[in-house]
Amino acid sequence: MSRPLDGVVVLEMGEGISAAYCTSVMATLGADVIKIEASSGDPSRRLGPFPEDILHLEKSGLFLYLNRNKRSVVLDLDDAAGQDALRALSSRSSIVVENFAPGYLAERGLGYETLSRDQQTLVMTSITPFGQDGPYRDYRATEITVFALGGYMSLIGDRSRAPLKFGGSVAQYTTGLYASTATLTALHLAEEAGMGQYIDISVMESMTSDHSQDTMDYSYRGFVRERESSRVPIPCADGFISFSVQAHRYEDFRRLILGDRAEAEEADDAVARDQMRMEGDLDTEILQWSYDKSKYEAYLLAQDAHVPAAFVADMSDLVESPQYAAREYFVEIDHPEAGTQLYPGFPARLTGADWQYSPAPLLGEHTEEVLSELTELSAGMVAELAATEVA
């Protein structure tokens, strides 16, 4: 069964998560994604988890997840032969995605102006922390940097303590998703109008775009929302449960927590009008109610009482979830070095599309194959490039 991007060739250059996740979406949709790596490999190959916590370039859980359905080509972009090979590949590609620092590729004759001369419908997407211009253009950044500057940290954590960031690499994945959306939209224009596009994606702007309600509130009335101390998960016997009680559900919430006592005690209407006090008014009673219940039991009781709630799921809960099992979300993929492992699947289902998953490539596994297939480089040059020693 054909997939939406069958026949589309994508070059991916860079390192880490944002570009790799962007092209991972395309690879799942059927694109032929060619991952350009240095002889030392994408740095994400050195990030865990690893089986038995032993570093191995071909066994990084992060790399294996981000790069399934791709082919790996090793090229030295500081070398003239590697640059020539890259230009030859881009002339046969519909899309280039990269997340190097601004100017890195242009300095090597591999910027959009150069690559688009041989491929006028080329769509090239550049992902950087702050964009291709502006006073922050050349600043370096980590996940926590863009999370803080994008505004998110001001909204997370207890008001009386320092702000927090989400766990993991939310900014990188969010930006990768924005980048894939913009890139595929530009690809549609290129196919319809014969016009290529250069796309400039800022990680900081991607984060700010995700909480536009708060920026609009500031625009309308100069209001700066603070962190809300009372909204914390409630401990249970084996984890936590979180409630989200609005005014129209306060009586249901009281009945859930107080049981028979709720009928005997008159509800405080002032409390019912104030969500902040609602969630603080019954703190002691909530803890007494939850401490001997499992998180799943507490969750089911809340659902039966029509109280919005959810237990805090850990990774074992996700893998064993009956919801995920029913939808066959997790998939098993066999890798020649890492063996058969369970991976998150693709969250979208398209009519008639059957997602297929091949394992992430070994470093440089497809150098000779891809250069022979997609370029007119001589057999000798292909052999020389393919013979590059890898880490």
Backbone hydrogen bonds in HBPLUS format (Angstrom, degrees):
<---DONOR---> <-ACCEPTOR-->    atom                        ^
c    i                          cat <-CA-CA->   ^        H-A-AA   ^      H-
h    n   atom  resd res      DA  || num        DHA   H-A  angle D-A-AA Bond
n    s   type  num  typ     dist DA aas  dist angle  dist       angle   num
A0006-ASP N   A0003-ARG O   3.14 MM   3  5.48 169.3  2.15 123.9 123.1     1
A0005-LEU N   A0029-LEU O   2.79 MM  24  5.45 166.5  1.81 152.1 147.3     2
A0008-VAL N   A0005-LEU O   3.06 MM   3  5.55 164.1  2.09 140.4 140.4     3
A0032-ASP N   A0008-VAL O   2.80 MM  24  6.06 161.4  1.83 161.2 167.3     4
A0094-SER N   A0009-VAL O   2.93 MM  85  5.57 154.5  2.00 142.4 149.2     5
A0095-ILE N   A0009-VAL O   3.31 MM  86  6.63 157.7  2.36 155.6 158.6     6
A0010-VAL N   A0032-ASP O   2.96 MM  22  6.00 170.1  1.97 141.1 141.8     7
A0034-ILE N   A0010-VAL O   2.73 MM  24  6.04 170.9  1.74 173.1 173.9     8
A0011-LEU N   A0095-ILE O   2.86 MM  84  6.23 164.0  1.89 149.5 153.0     9
A0097-VAL N   A0011-LEU O   2.83 MM  86  6.23 159.1  1.87 161.8 168.8    10
A0012-GLU N   A0034-ILE O   2.93 MM  22  6.08 162.4  1.96 154.6 152.3    11
A0036-ILE N   A0012-GLU O   2.86 MM  24  5.98 173.0  1.87 170.0 171.7    12
A0013-MET N   A0097-VAL O   2.81 MM  84  6.22 161.6  1.84 160.6 166.1    13
A0021-TYR N   A0017-ILE O   2.72 MM   4  5.75 158.4  1.76 167.7 172.2    14
A0022-CYS N   A0018-SER O   3.08 MM   4  6.20 158.6  2.13 143.4 149.6    15
A0023-THR N   A0019-ALA O   3.05 MM   4  6.31 165.3  2.08 152.9 155.2    16
A0024-SER N   A0020-ALA O   2.88 MM   4  5.93 131.3  2.12 133.4 147.5    17
A0025-VAL N   A0021-TYR O   3.20 MM   4  6.46 150.8  2.29 149.9 153.2    18
A0027-ALA N   A0023-THR O   2.80 MM   4  6.06 152.8  1.87 147.4 155.3    19
A0028-THR N   A0024-SER O   3.01 MM   4  6.22 158.5  2.05 148.7 153.2    20
A0029-LEU N   A0025-VAL O   3.12 MM   4  6.38 145.6  2.24 141.2 150.8    21
A0031-ALA N   A0026-MET O   2.95 MM   5  5.44 160.4  1.99 147.3 140.9    22
A0030-GLY N   A0027-ALA O   3.04 MM   3  5.13 158.0  2.09 103.4 109.3    23
A0071-ARG N   A0033-VAL O   2.91 MM  38  6.31 157.5  1.96 161.1 168.3    24
A0035-LYS N   A0071-ARG O   2.65 MM  36  5.88 165.1  1.67 176.4 177.1    25
A0073-VAL N   A0035-LYS O   2.89 MM  38  6.04 168.4  1.90 158.5 158.1    26
A0037-GLU N   A0073-VAL O   2.88 MM  36  6.13 163.0  1.90 154.5 158.7    27
A0075-LEU N   A0037-GLU O   3.00 MM  38  6.22 149.9  2.09 154.3 163.9    28
A0041-GLY N   A0038-ALA O   2.85 MM   3  5.13 154.5  1.91 110.0 118.6    29
A0391-ALA N   A0039-SER O   2.77 MM 352  6.01 156.2  1.82 158.9 153.4    30
A0045-ARG N   A0042-ASP O   2.84 MM   3  5.71 166.8  1.86 129.5 133.9    31
A0046-ARG N   A0043-PRO O   2.92 MM   3  5.60 163.0  1.95 119.2 124.9    32
A0047-LEU N   A0044-SER O   3.11 MM   3  5.07 166.1  2.13 106.7 109.1    33
A0061-GLY N   A0049-PRO O   2.80 MM  12  5.16 165.1  1.82 156.8 160.8    34
A0053-ASP N   A0050-PHE O   2.95 MM   3  4.76 156.3  2.01 125.7 120.7    35
A0054-ILE N   A0051-PRO O   3.23 MM   3  6.22 165.2  2.25 128.9 129.8    36
A0059-LYS N   A0056-HIS O   3.02 MM   3  5.32 170.7  2.03 119.9 121.7    37
A0064-LEU N   A0060-SER O   2.90 MM   4  6.08 168.6  1.91 158.8 162.3    38
A0065-TYR N   A0061-GLY O   3.07 MM   4  6.16 153.4  2.14 143.3 149.6    39
A0066-LEU N   A0062-LEU O   3.05 MM   4  6.24 169.2  2.06 156.1 158.8    40
A0067-ASN N   A0063-PHE O   3.06 MM   4  5.94 138.7  2.24 150.5 159.0    41
A0069-ASN N   A0358-SER O   2.98 MM 289  4.81 143.4  2.12 123.2 132.6    42
A0366-HIS N   A0072-SER O   2.89 MM 294  5.32 146.2  2.00 151.3 160.0    43
A0079-ASP N   A0076-ASP O   3.11 MM   3  5.48 163.2  2.14 112.8 117.4    44
A0083-GLN N   A0079-ASP O   2.93 MM   4  6.23 154.3  2.00 154.8 162.9    45
A0084-ASP N   A0080-ALA O   2.89 MM   4  6.12 158.1  1.94 149.9 155.7    46
A0085-ALA N   A0081-ALA O   3.00 MM   4  6.20 157.6  2.05 144.4 150.4    47
A0086-LEU N   A0082-GLY O   2.96 MM   4  6.18 151.3  2.05 142.5 150.4    48
A0087-ARG N   A0083-GLN O   2.96 MM   4  6.23 160.8  2.00 151.3 155.8    49
A0088-ALA N   A0084-ASP O   2.94 MM   4  6.18 154.9  2.01 146.9 154.3    50
A0089-LEU N   A0085-ALA O   2.95 MM   4  6.20 152.6  2.03 145.7 152.8    51
A0090-SER N   A0086-LEU O   2.88 MM   4  6.14 159.4  1.92 152.2 158.0    52
A0091-SER N   A0087-ARG O   3.09 MM   4  6.27 143.1  2.23 143.5 151.9    53
A0092-ARG N   A0089-LEU O   3.03 MM   3  5.41 153.2  2.10 109.2 117.6    54
A0093-SER N   A0090-SER O   3.09 MM   3  4.83 164.8  2.11 103.2 106.7    55
A0123-VAL N   A0094-SER O   3.05 MM  29  6.28 161.8  2.09 146.7 152.5    56
A0096-VAL N   A0123-VAL O   2.86 MM  27  6.34 149.6  1.95 153.7 159.9    57
A0125-THR N   A0096-VAL O   2.78 MM  29  6.23 160.1  1.82 160.6 166.5    58
A0098-GLU N   A0125-THR O   2.90 MM  27  6.33 160.2  1.94 167.4 174.0    59
A0127-ILE N   A0098-GLU O   2.87 MM  29  6.27 159.7  1.91 152.8 159.7    60
A0104-TYR N   A0101-ALA O   3.08 MM   3  5.62 166.3  2.10 139.2 142.0    61
A0107-GLU N   A0103-GLY O   2.98 MM   4  5.97 156.4  2.04 150.7 155.3    62
A0108-ARG N   A0105-LEU O   2.94 MM   3  5.22 146.0  2.06 106.1 116.8    63
A0110-LEU N   A0105-LEU O   2.82 MM   5  4.81 158.1  1.87 140.9 138.4    64
A0109-GLY N   A0106-ALA O   3.03 MM   3  5.02 162.0  2.06 111.9 112.4    65
A0115-LEU N   A0111-GLY O   2.97 MM   4  6.20 176.3  1.97 164.4 164.9    66
A0116-SER N   A0112-TYR O   2.87 MM   4  5.72 158.5  1.92 151.6 156.3    67
A0117-ARG N   A0114-THR O   3.24 MM   3  5.61 154.6  2.31 107.5 114.9    68
A0122-LEU N   A0119-GLN O   2.99 MM   3  5.39 155.8  2.05 122.2 123.1    69
A0197-GLN N   A0122-LEU O   3.15 MM  75  6.63 139.2  2.32 130.5 140.7    70
A0124-MET N   A0197-GLN O   2.95 MM  73  6.42 161.3  1.99 161.8 166.3    71
A0199-ILE N   A0124-MET O   2.78 MM  75  6.10 166.8  1.80 160.9 163.8    72
A0126-SER N   A0199-ILE O   2.83 MM  73  6.17 167.3  1.85 169.9 170.2    73
A0201-ILE N   A0126-SER O   2.87 MM  75  6.03 175.3  1.87 171.2 169.6    74
A0128-THR N   A0201-ILE O   3.07 MM  73  6.45 163.6  2.10 169.9 172.6    75
A0203-VAL N   A0128-THR O   2.98 MM  75  6.26 153.9  2.05 148.4 155.7    76
A0204-MET N   A0129-PRO O   3.01 MM  75  6.02 163.6  2.03 159.1 159.6    77
A0137-ARG N   A0134-GLY O   3.10 MM   3  5.37 165.6  2.12 116.4 120.3    78
A0139-TYR N   A0136-TYR O   2.90 MM   3  5.31 164.8  1.92 123.3 128.3    79
A0145-THR N   A0142-THR O   3.12 MM   3  5.16 124.4  2.45  97.1 111.4    80
A0146-VAL N   A0142-THR O   3.32 MM   4  6.70 163.5  2.35 164.1 162.7    81
A0147-PHE N   A0143-GLU O   3.03 MM   4  6.10 148.2  2.13 146.2 156.1    82
A0148-ALA N   A0144-ILE O   2.97 MM   4  5.99 152.2  2.05 139.3 145.2    83
A0149-LEU N   A0145-THR O   2.94 MM   4  6.17 175.8  1.94 156.6 157.9    84
A0150-GLY N   A0146-VAL O   2.85 MM   4  5.55 138.8  2.02 131.2 141.0    85
A0151-GLY N   A0148-ALA O   3.14 MM   3  5.55 162.9  2.17 110.8 115.9    86
A0155-LEU N   A0152-TYR O   2.93 MM   3  5.64 164.1  1.96 123.0 128.4    87
A0156-ILE N   A0153-MET O   3.35 MM   3  5.28 164.7  2.38 104.4 108.6    88
A0164-LEU N   A0156-ILE O   3.04 MM   8  5.43 153.7  2.11 132.8 136.7    89
A0161-ARG N   A0158-ASP O   3.04 MM   3  5.46 164.9  2.06 116.5 121.3    90
A0173-TYR N   A0169-SER O   3.13 MM   4  6.45 167.2  2.15 161.3 164.6    91
A0174-THR N   A0170-VAL O   2.86 MM   4  5.91 164.3  1.88 154.2 159.4    92
A0175-THR N   A0171-ALA O   3.00 MM   4  6.05 161.4  2.04 142.2 147.5    93
A0176-GLY N   A0172-GLN O   2.91 MM   4  6.08 155.5  1.97 144.0 151.4    94
A0177-LEU N   A0173-TYR O   2.97 MM   4  6.22 149.8  2.06 147.0 154.3    95
A0178-TYR N   A0174-THR O   3.01 MM   4  6.37 160.0  2.05 150.6 155.8    96
A0179-ALA N   A0175-THR O   2.81 MM   4  6.00 160.5  1.84 152.7 158.7    97
A0180-SER N   A0176-GLY O   2.95 MM   4  6.17 152.4  2.03 142.5 149.2    98
A0181-THR N   A0177-LEU O   3.07 MM   4  6.30 159.2  2.11 149.1 154.4    99
A0182-ALA N   A0178-TYR O   2.96 MM   4  6.21 170.3  1.97 157.7 159.7   100
A0183-THR N   A0179-ALA O   2.88 MM   4  5.92 159.8  1.92 147.4 153.7   101
A0184-LEU N   A0180-SER O   2.98 MM   4  6.03 165.0  2.00 147.0 150.7   102
A0185-THR N   A0181-THR O   3.05 MM   4  6.19 148.2  2.16 144.0 152.9   103
A0186-ALA N   A0182-ALA O   2.98 MM   4  6.22 156.4  2.04 146.0 152.3   104
A0187-LEU N   A0183-THR O   2.86 MM   4  6.14 144.3  1.98 142.9 153.9   105
A0188-HIS N   A0184-LEU O   3.12 MM   4  6.33 149.5  2.22 137.7 144.1   106
A0189-LEU N   A0185-THR O   3.20 MM   4  6.61 154.8  2.27 144.5 150.7   107
A0190-ALA N   A0186-ALA O   2.86 MM   4  6.15 157.8  1.91 149.8 156.3   108
A0191-GLU N   A0187-LEU O   2.93 MM   4  6.18 154.7  2.00 149.5 155.5   109
A0192-GLU N   A0188-HIS O   2.94 MM   4  6.12 148.5  2.04 145.7 154.8   110
A0193-ALA N   A0189-LEU O   2.69 MM   4  5.58 169.1  1.70 157.2 160.7   111
A0194-GLY N   A0190-ALA O   2.84 MM   4  4.65 130.8  2.09 120.3 128.2   112
A0206-SER N   A0202-SER O   2.98 MM   4  6.18 146.9  2.09 141.8 151.4   113
A0207-MET N   A0203-VAL O   3.07 MM   4  6.39 151.3  2.16 149.8 156.3   114
A0208-THR N   A0204-MET O   3.06 MM   4  6.39 160.2  2.10 149.0 154.4   115
A0209-SER N   A0205-GLU O   2.93 MM   4  6.04 150.9  2.01 145.5 153.0   116
A0210-ASP N   A0207-MET O   3.11 MM   3  5.41 146.0  2.23 104.6 114.3   117
A0211-HIS N   A0208-THR O   3.25 MM   3  5.84 164.5  2.27 115.3 119.4   118
A0214-ASP N   A0211-HIS O   3.23 MM   3  5.84 131.9  2.48 111.0 120.1   119
A0216-MET N   A0212-SER O   2.87 MM   4  6.03 154.7  1.93 151.0 157.6   120
A0217-ASP N   A0213-GLN O   2.98 MM   4  6.19 145.1  2.10 138.0 147.7   121
A0218-TYR N   A0214-ASP O   3.07 MM   4  6.35 149.8  2.17 141.8 148.9   122
A0219-SER N   A0215-THR O   2.94 MM   4  6.19 150.4  2.02 140.3 149.1   123
A0220-TYR N   A0216-MET O   2.80 MM   4  6.02 158.5  1.84 152.4 157.0   124
A0221-ARG N   A0217-ASP O   3.09 MM   4  6.13 171.6  2.10 146.8 149.4   125
A0222-GLY N   A0218-TYR O   2.73 MM   4  4.12 140.4  1.88 123.6 125.9   126
A0231-ARG N   A0228-GLU O   3.41 MM   3  6.14 155.3  2.48 118.3 123.7   127
A0232-VAL N   A0230-SER O   2.93 MM   2  5.81 125.5  2.23 112.6  96.4   128
A0234-ILE N   A0241-ILE O   2.65 MM   7  5.20 171.8  1.65 163.0 159.9   129
A0241-ILE N   A0234-ILE O   2.86 MM   7  5.20 151.4  1.94 142.8 151.7   130
A0236-CYS N   A0239-GLY O   2.67 MM   3  5.13 164.8  1.69 144.7 141.9   131
A0237-ALA N   A0293-LYS O   2.80 MM  56  5.38 165.3  1.83 149.8 149.5   132
A0312-VAL N   A0240-PHE O   2.92 MM  72  5.44 167.9  1.93 138.4 140.2   133
A0242-SER N   A0310-ALA O   2.84 MM  68  5.50 167.3  1.86 155.3 159.0   134
A0310-ALA N   A0242-SER O   3.00 MM  68  5.50 148.3  2.10 149.0 158.9   135
A0244-SER N   A0308-PRO O   3.04 MM  64  5.48 158.3  2.09 147.3 144.5   136
A0249-ARG N   A0246-GLN O   2.94 MM   3  5.49 159.6  1.98 118.9 125.7   137
A0250-TYR N   A0247-ALA O   3.22 MM   3  5.24 170.1  2.23 109.3 111.3   138
A0253-PHE N   A0249-ARG O   3.00 MM   4  6.25 153.0  2.07 149.4 157.6   139
A0254-ARG N   A0250-TYR O   2.87 MM   4  6.21 157.7  1.92 153.8 159.2   140
A0255-ARG N   A0251-GLU O   3.00 MM   4  6.22 163.3  2.03 149.7 153.8   141
A0256-LEU N   A0252-ASP O   2.99 MM   4  6.20 150.5  2.08 143.5 151.7   142
A0257-ILE N   A0253-PHE O   3.05 MM   4  6.30 162.7  2.08 154.0 157.5   143
A0258-LEU N   A0254-ARG O   2.76 MM   4  5.71 169.6  1.77 158.7 162.5   144
A0259-GLY N   A0255-ARG O   2.94 MM   4  5.01 140.4  2.10 123.2 131.8   145
A0261-ARG N   A0258-LEU O   3.20 MM   3  5.27 141.6  2.36 134.1 124.9   146
A0262-ALA N   A0259-GLY O   3.08 MM   3  5.68 148.9  2.18 113.9 121.8   147
A0263-GLU N   A0260-ASP O   3.27 MM   3  5.83 140.8  2.44 111.1 118.7   148
A0264-ALA N   A0261-ARG O   3.03 MM   3  5.19 128.5  2.31  99.9 113.8   149
A0265-GLU N   A0261-ARG O   3.05 MM   4  6.23 136.5  2.25 151.8 163.5   150
A0271-VAL N   A0268-ASP O   2.98 MM   3  5.30 121.1  2.34 103.8 118.2   151
A0272-ALA N   A0268-ASP O   3.04 MM   4  6.41 155.8  2.10 150.6 158.1   152
A0273-ARG N   A0269-ASP O   3.14 MM   4  6.39 125.4  2.45 138.8 151.2   153
A0273-ARG N   A0270-ALA O   3.25 MM   3  5.30 143.3  2.39  94.9 105.2   154
A0274-ASP N   A0271-VAL O   2.91 MM   3  5.18 158.5  1.95 111.6 118.8   155
A0278-MET N   A0274-ASP O   2.81 MM   4  6.03 149.8  1.90 151.1 161.4   156
A0279-GLU N   A0275-GLN O   3.17 MM   4  6.36 159.0  2.21 154.2 154.7   157
A0280-GLY N   A0277-ARG O   3.06 MM   3  4.95 140.8  2.22  96.4 108.2   158
A0281-ASP N   A0277-ARG O   2.71 MM   4  5.54 135.7  1.90 156.2 163.6   159
A0286-ILE N   A0282-LEU O   2.77 MM   4  5.89 158.3  1.81 165.7 172.8   160
A0287-LEU N   A0283-ASP O   3.12 MM   4  6.38 161.8  2.15 152.0 155.6   161
A0288-GLN N   A0284-THR O   3.02 MM   4  6.31 155.6  2.08 148.6 155.8   162
A0289-TRP N   A0285-GLU O   2.91 MM   4  6.11 145.4  2.03 143.5 153.0   163
A0290-SER N   A0286-ILE O   2.94 MM   4  6.13 149.7  2.03 149.4 157.4   164
A0291-TYR N   A0287-LEU O   3.06 MM   4  5.76 150.4  2.15 149.7 153.3   165
A0293-LYS N   A0290-SER O   3.10 MM   3  5.37 166.7  2.11 116.8 120.7   166
A0298-ALA N   A0294-SER O   2.95 MM   4  6.20 166.9  1.96 158.2 161.3   167
A0299-TYR N   A0295-LYS O   2.98 MM   4  6.08 152.0  2.06 138.4 146.4   168
A0300-LEU N   A0296-TYR O   2.98 MM   4  6.22 158.8  2.03 147.9 152.5   169
A0301-LEU N   A0297-GLU O   2.98 MM   4  6.24 160.8  2.02 153.3 158.4   170
A0302-ALA N   A0298-ALA O   2.98 MM   4  6.18 157.0  2.04 147.1 153.4   171
A0303-GLN N   A0299-TYR O   2.96 MM   4  6.22 157.6  2.01 148.8 155.1   172
A0304-ASP N   A0300-LEU O   2.94 MM   4  6.18 160.8  1.98 150.3 155.1   173
A0305-ALA N   A0301-LEU O   3.06 MM   4  6.25 136.8  2.25 138.5 149.9   174
A0305-ALA N   A0302-ALA O   3.11 MM   3  5.03 126.6  2.41  92.8 107.1   175
A0307-VAL N   A0302-ALA O   2.91 MM   5  5.06 169.5  1.92 154.7 151.1   176
A0306-HIS N   A0303-GLN O   3.04 MM   3  5.08 162.7  2.07 107.6 111.7   177
A0317-ASP N   A0314-ASP O   3.06 MM   3  5.29 120.0  2.44 101.1 115.9   178
A0318-LEU N   A0314-ASP O   3.11 MM   4  6.50 151.6  2.20 150.8 159.1   179
A0319-VAL N   A0315-MET O   3.05 MM   4  6.31 170.7  2.06 155.2 156.2   180
A0320-GLU N   A0316-SER O   3.03 MM   4  6.03 152.5  2.11 143.6 151.1   181
A0321-SER N   A0318-LEU O   3.24 MM   3  5.11 162.2  2.27 101.8 107.0   182
A0325-ALA N   A0321-SER O   3.00 MM   4  6.20 158.5  2.04 148.3 155.2   183
A0326-ALA N   A0322-PRO O   2.93 MM   4  5.97 155.2  1.99 138.7 144.7   184
A0327-ARG N   A0323-GLN O   3.24 MM   4  6.48 145.2  2.37 141.0 149.6   185
A0328-GLU N   A0324-TYR O   2.88 MM   4  5.90 104.3  2.46 136.8 155.2   186
A0329-TYR N   A0324-TYR O   3.08 MM   5  5.26 167.1  2.09 145.0 148.7   187
A0328-GLU N   A0325-ALA O   3.10 MM   3  4.88 155.7  2.16  98.3 105.8   188
A0331-VAL N   A0343-TYR O   2.89 MM  12  5.32 160.9  1.92 152.4 157.7   189
A0343-TYR N   A0331-VAL O   2.76 MM  12  5.32 164.1  1.79 156.9 162.3   190
A0333-ILE N   A0341-GLN O   3.03 MM   8  5.73 158.0  2.08 159.3 165.3   191
A0341-GLN N   A0333-ILE O   3.08 MM   8  5.73 159.2  2.12 149.0 149.1   192
A0335-HIS N   A0339-GLY O   2.96 MM   4  4.77 161.4  2.00 110.3 116.3   193
A0339-GLY N   A0335-HIS O   2.87 MM   4  4.77 141.4  2.02 132.1 135.1   194
A0353-ALA N   A0350-LEU O   3.02 MM   3  5.35 167.2  2.04 128.8 131.4   195
A0365-GLU N   A0362-LEU O   3.02 MM   3  5.08 164.0  2.05 129.5 125.9   196
A0367-THR N   A0364-GLY O   3.34 MM   3  5.37 176.6  2.34 112.1 113.1   197
A0370-VAL N   A0366-HIS O   2.84 MM   4  5.82 174.9  1.84 161.2 162.5   198
A0371-LEU N   A0367-THR O   3.07 MM   4  6.13 170.6  2.08 154.8 157.7   199
A0372-SER N   A0368-GLU O   3.00 MM   4  5.97 153.7  2.07 145.8 152.9   200
A0373-GLU N   A0369-GLU O   3.03 MM   4  6.06 147.3  2.14 140.0 149.3   201
A0374-LEU N   A0370-VAL O   2.83 MM   4  5.82 163.0  1.86 160.2 162.9   202
A0375-THR N   A0371-LEU O   3.25 MM   4  5.37 137.6  2.44 127.0 131.5   203
A0382-VAL N   A0378-SER O   2.90 MM   4  6.19 164.9  1.93 158.2 162.4   204
A0383-ALA N   A0379-ALA O   2.93 MM   4  6.07 160.2  1.97 144.6 150.2   205
A0384-GLU N   A0380-GLY O   2.92 MM   4  6.13 151.2  2.01 143.2 151.4   206
A0385-LEU N   A0381-MET O   2.91 MM   4  6.15 163.2  1.94 154.2 157.9   207
A0386-ALA N   A0382-VAL O   2.85 MM   4  6.00 158.3  1.90 150.7 157.4   208
A0387-ALA N   A0383-ALA O   3.02 MM   4  6.06 125.8  2.32 134.9 147.6   209
A0387-ALA N   A0384-GLU O   3.25 MM   3  5.17 137.9  2.43  92.6 104.2   210
A0388-THR N   A0385-LEU O   3.25 MM   3  5.63 166.2  2.27 111.5 114.3   211
